[in-house]
């Protein structure tokens, strides 16, 4: 069974406007599933929802700002991953030369 929560339950629990939730979806910041006209968020996506909610309501960052921040964080993660890959390749090359 897929662990998920409905949009209505989520906005009630977090005390946010449904329009904020819908805008997160429109901006591509939150993935949803729809079944029988009910919109759901997977439990695994709740940390992202919480992060955006905190940034928006506590730090007063608007939706375009959230989108920019998320894009930059994703780019940083991609660069970190690429850096790890390059370090591993360099290490393998160094080990190969030491063995020769």
Protein Blocks (a to p, Z undefined) as FASTA:
>chain_A
ZZdddfklmmmmnopafklmmmmmmnopaccddeehiacddfklmmmmmmmmmmmmmnop
afklmmmmmmmmmmmmmmmmmmmmmmmmmmmmmmmmmmZZ
